[in-house]
């Protein structure tokens, strides 16, 4: 991608976006695994939100985003999964764990991106990157009541020494017991309230079989 952008625009991706004026409007930049120091400063100066997708970056061998460096320079960093083509389970809780571990091995620093910062990427960082920091991302008066209740009685979360550390390093999406969005319960006791999960899963399985059969026939 960097080679192609240099070839077409004579600049690296972030610099090319700046030349085109695209950094002057609200932007969320995905991945950012190949940014240099000057580009990081451009992202910070133009208030560009960066969506870090560590599992996708690893599966595609794209590289490692310099998340700790971007945070230190004032870049707003969100957390994402990318799509199913490069991330099989799309589990945001798993993404927190991988983001935290990946920064540690990339920097050689076991204290890099601690659990609290990883959780912040998935909550307030993501809200701020989307321009919704005043509405969601924190549990404070005046914001929408977006709340997840976790089941910490499960074996892999016992004993609970540190709630945040357990949530980031030990939990997974299946541990979410109840989900409330804007004050409305949408998941209760791990069951989607407004969706027919069995029907949706059945349709997905059927579509998947048709796709596999089509590829084999082709």
Backbone torsions as a table, in degrees:
resi	resn	phi	psi	omega
1	UNK	NA	-45.8	-179.8
2	UNK	-61.8	-43.0	178.4
3	UNK	-61.6	-43.5	-178.2
4	UNK	-65.6	-41.5	179.5
5	UNK	-66.6	-41.1	176.4
6	UNK	-59.8	-41.5	-178.7
7	UNK	-64.2	-41.7	-175.3
8	UNK	-84.0	-35.2	-171.6
9	UNK	-118.7	-6.5	179.1
10	UNK	70.2	23.7	-178.9
11	UNK	-157.8	163.9	175.0
12	UNK	-71.6	163.5	-174.3
13	UNK	-52.5	-49.3	-177.8
14	UNK	-65.6	-42.4	178.9
15	UNK	-65.3	-36.7	178.0
16	UNK	-64.8	-41.2	177.7
17	UNK	-63.1	-38.1	178.1
18	UNK	-64.6	-44.4	-179.8
19	UNK	-61.0	-33.8	-179.5
20	UNK	-81.8	-6.9	179.3
21	UNK	83.3	6.9	-176.3
22	UNK	-74.7	-17.4	178.1
23	UNK	-82.5	-4.0	179.4
24	UNK	-87.1	-4.1	176.1
25	UNK	-118.2	163.2	179.9
26	UNK	-58.3	126.7	-176.0
27	UNK	-136.2	139.0	166.6
28	UNK	-114.5	116.8	-177.6
29	UNK	-97.2	124.9	-178.8
30	UNK	-85.2	141.9	170.6
31	UNK	76.3	-74.4	-180.0
32	UNK	54.0	49.0	-178.9
33	UNK	-86.8	-13.3	-175.7
34	UNK	-117.9	27.1	-177.2
35	UNK	-85.3	141.6	176.1
36	UNK	-97.8	-179.3	-174.8
37	UNK	-60.4	-41.8	-179.6
38	UNK	-65.1	-39.2	178.8
39	UNK	-66.9	-37.7	177.2
40	UNK	-60.7	-42.0	178.1
41	UNK	-64.3	-36.3	177.0
42	UNK	-64.4	-41.8	178.3
43	UNK	-61.8	-42.2	180.0
44	UNK	-67.8	-45.7	-177.4
45	UNK	-63.0	-33.5	-177.6
46	UNK	-97.4	10.4	177.2
47	UNK	54.1	39.9	177.5
48	UNK	-79.8	129.7	174.5
49	UNK	-82.9	136.9	178.8
50	UNK	-110.2	126.0	177.8
51	UNK	-98.2	108.6	-178.3
52	UNK	-85.4	125.4	-178.5
53	UNK	-124.6	77.1	-170.3
54	UNK	-63.4	-40.3	-179.1
55	UNK	-64.0	-46.0	178.2
56	UNK	-60.0	-43.9	-179.5
57	UNK	-61.7	-37.6	179.1
58	UNK	-73.2	-43.6	-177.1
59	UNK	-64.3	-35.8	179.8
60	UNK	-91.7	2.2	-178.1
61	UNK	53.6	40.8	-177.1
62	UNK	-78.0	-29.1	-175.5
63	UNK	130.3	-174.3	-178.4
64	UNK	-121.1	121.6	177.9
65	UNK	-67.9	136.5	179.3
66	UNK	-78.1	67.2	-172.0
67	UNK	-61.5	-46.5	-178.1
68	UNK	-62.6	-37.8	178.4
69	UNK	-67.7	-41.2	179.5
70	UNK	-64.2	-42.7	178.7
71	UNK	-62.9	-41.3	-179.0
72	UNK	-64.0	-28.0	-179.1
73	UNK	-95.0	7.1	173.3
74	UNK	91.7	12.7	176.6
75	UNK	-78.2	136.8	174.8
76	UNK	-80.7	119.4	-177.0
77	UNK	-113.7	127.7	176.4
78	UNK	-104.7	173.5	178.4
79	UNK	-122.7	135.6	179.9
80	UNK	-141.6	173.1	179.7
81	UNK	-108.0	-15.8	-165.7
82	UNK	63.3	-156.7	-173.9
83	UNK	-104.8	175.5	-176.0
84	UNK	-65.5	-20.0	178.6
85	UNK	-66.1	-27.1	-177.6
86	UNK	-126.3	10.6	178.1
87	UNK	-156.9	103.9	-167.9
88	UNK	-68.4	-33.9	-173.6
89	UNK	-106.4	-12.7	176.4
90	UNK	51.3	39.3	-176.8
91	UNK	-95.2	110.5	-177.2
92	UNK	-66.3	-30.0	178.5
93	UNK	-69.0	-43.9	175.9
94	UNK	-60.6	-34.4	-179.4
95	UNK	-64.8	-35.1	176.9
96	UNK	-62.3	-46.8	-179.2
97	UNK	-60.6	-47.1	-177.2
98	UNK	-66.7	-38.4	177.8
99	UNK	-60.1	-45.3	-178.9
100	UNK	-64.7	-45.0	-178.6
101	UNK	-69.0	-38.2	-177.0
102	UNK	-65.2	-39.3	178.1
103	UNK	-66.6	-32.6	178.8
104	UNK	-65.5	-47.4	-177.6
105	UNK	-73.2	-30.7	-179.0
106	UNK	-72.0	-35.3	-177.7
107	UNK	-94.9	-14.2	-174.7
108	UNK	72.2	19.1	-176.9
109	UNK	-121.8	111.0	-178.2
110	UNK	-67.1	-11.6	178.9
111	UNK	-96.2	-2.1	-178.5
112	UNK	-66.2	140.9	179.9
113	UNK	43.1	69.5	178.1
114	UNK	-64.2	171.1	-173.4
115	UNK	-54.4	-43.5	-179.0
116	UNK	-61.6	-38.4	178.7
117	UNK	-71.2	-37.3	177.0
118	UNK	-62.6	-41.6	176.9
119	UNK	-63.7	-37.5	179.7
120	UNK	-64.7	-34.2	177.3
121	UNK	-61.1	-39.7	-175.7
122	UNK	-79.9	-14.9	-176.0
123	UNK	-115.0	-90.9	-174.6
124	UNK	-68.0	-33.3	178.0
125	UNK	-62.5	-42.8	179.5
126	UNK	-67.4	-39.6	178.2
127	UNK	-63.4	-45.0	-178.9
128	UNK	-66.8	-37.5	178.5
129	UNK	-61.4	-32.2	180.0
130	UNK	-88.6	2.4	-178.0
131	UNK	75.3	20.8	-177.7
132	UNK	-115.3	21.1	-176.4
133	UNK	-61.3	-24.0	179.0
134	UNK	-85.6	-7.2	-175.1
135	UNK	-113.2	-37.6	-175.6
136	UNK	-139.1	179.7	174.7
137	UNK	98.8	-18.1	178.5
138	UNK	-139.0	153.2	175.6
139	UNK	-95.5	82.8	-179.8
140	UNK	-137.2	155.8	178.7
141	UNK	-57.4	138.3	177.7
142	UNK	97.6	-21.0	176.9
143	UNK	-89.7	161.9	178.0
144	UNK	-62.9	146.2	-177.9
145	UNK	-82.5	76.7	173.7
146	UNK	-99.1	110.7	-171.0
147	UNK	-137.5	139.2	172.5
148	UNK	-119.2	129.9	175.9
149	UNK	-102.7	130.5	-174.1
150	UNK	-108.4	145.1	176.9
151	UNK	-92.8	101.8	-178.7
152	UNK	-95.7	17.2	177.5
153	UNK	-92.4	-3.1	-176.7
154	UNK	-74.1	151.1	-173.4
155	UNK	-54.8	-41.1	-176.2
156	UNK	-74.5	-4.5	176.9
157	UNK	-113.8	18.5	-177.6
158	UNK	-123.0	132.2	-2.7
159	UNK	-81.1	158.9	-178.1
160	UNK	-95.3	101.3	178.5
161	UNK	-88.7	-38.2	-177.2
162	UNK	-144.2	114.5	-173.3
163	UNK	-60.7	-48.2	-177.3
164	UNK	-64.9	-44.4	179.1
165	UNK	-61.9	-41.8	177.8
166	UNK	-63.4	-42.6	-178.7
167	UNK	-61.9	-41.1	-177.0
168	UNK	-79.4	-43.7	-171.3
169	UNK	-97.8	-17.3	-174.7
170	UNK	-121.6	-26.3	-174.4
171	UNK	-82.6	170.8	171.6
172	UNK	-145.7	173.8	-175.3
173	UNK	-58.3	-29.4	-178.7
174	UNK	-69.7	-12.2	178.6
175	UNK	-83.2	-5.8	176.3
176	UNK	-72.6	117.8	-176.8
177	UNK	-88.2	-44.3	-177.5
178	UNK	-138.3	139.3	178.1
179	UNK	-126.6	128.1	179.2
180	UNK	-118.7	126.6	179.9
181	UNK	-119.2	118.9	-179.9
182	UNK	52.5	39.1	177.3
183	UNK	85.5	-3.1	-178.6
184	UNK	-109.5	130.4	178.4
185	UNK	-73.0	119.5	179.5
186	UNK	-110.4	-19.0	173.0
187	UNK	-134.1	126.7	178.9
188	UNK	-129.6	125.9	-179.4
189	UNK	52.6	42.0	177.0
190	UNK	70.2	11.9	178.5
191	UNK	-114.6	131.8	177.8
192	UNK	-67.6	125.4	-174.4
193	UNK	-74.0	-39.4	-172.7
194	UNK	-103.2	4.4	-177.3
195	UNK	-123.3	148.8	173.4
196	UNK	-92.8	89.0	-173.6
197	UNK	-61.2	-40.3	-179.2
198	UNK	-62.1	-42.2	-179.5
199	UNK	-66.3	-42.2	-179.4
200	UNK	-64.6	-43.9	179.1
201	UNK	-64.0	-39.0	178.5
202	UNK	-62.2	-43.1	178.6
203	UNK	-64.9	-40.2	179.1
204	UNK	-63.1	-42.5	178.4
205	UNK	-61.5	-43.7	-179.3
206	UNK	-64.2	-43.0	178.6
207	UNK	-63.9	-41.8	179.0
208	UNK	-60.7	-42.3	179.0
209	UNK	-63.7	-40.1	178.9
210	UNK	-64.7	-39.8	179.2
211	UNK	-64.4	-44.2	179.1
212	UNK	-62.8	-42.9	179.3
213	UNK	-63.6	-39.1	179.7
214	UNK	-65.0	-41.5	178.8
215	UNK	-65.3	-42.8	180.0
216	UNK	-63.4	-39.9	-179.4
217	UNK	-69.3	-33.1	-177.8
218	UNK	-74.4	NA	NA
